[in-house]
Amino acid sequence: MYVCVCNALTDRQLRSRAASAESVAALYRAMAVRPACGKCVPSMRTFLQPSQQQAAARTPLECASKG
């Protein structure tokens, strides 16, 4: 399914890059595109949420092991 019509980005493409992106802007950069109309931004945030939650869950453990 197309998520960003302006840049012809599909959900499959976004899922493959979302794990390495920390923000919507980083996801745009990873896809080598720029935002046009911005209507896809809320949808792109939903792709980032799972990876951001996993990173937040790892942070306390990493801090405890370094202490």
ZILIN-V989069 format. One record per residue. N is the residue number from 0. PSI is psi in whole degrees, -180 to 180 (none if undefined). OMEGA is omega in whole degrees, -180 to 180 (none if undefined). Layout:
n=[N	N]
psi=[PSI	PSI]
omega=[OMEGA	OMEGA]
This chain:
n=[0	1	2	3	4	5	6	7	8	9	10	11	12	13	14	15	16	17	18	19	20	21	22	23	24	25	26	27	28	29	30	31	32	33	34	35	36	37	38	39	40	41	42	43	44	45	46	47	48	49	50	51	52	53	54	55	56	57	58	59	60	61	62	63	64	65	66]
psi=[139	128	-43	104	-37	-37	5	48	133	164	-36	-44	-43	-40	-38	-25	-15	-32	-30	-3	139	-13	171	-40	-41	-34	-41	-46	-41	-30	-3	41	171	148	144	-82	-25	-1	-19	-10	-48	-39	-39	-33	-35	-29	-30	-31	-48	-42	-34	-37	-38	-40	-40	-35	-30	-29	-48	-37	-42	-39	-39	-37	-24	-20	none]
omega=[177	177	179	-178	-179	-178	180	178	180	178	179	178	-178	179	-178	-179	-174	-178	-178	-178	-180	-179	177	179	178	178	175	180	179	179	180	177	176	178	178	-178	178	-179	-178	-175	178	178	180	177	180	177	-179	-173	-180	-179	177	179	178	179	179	180	180	-173	-180	180	179	179	-179	-178	180	-174	none]
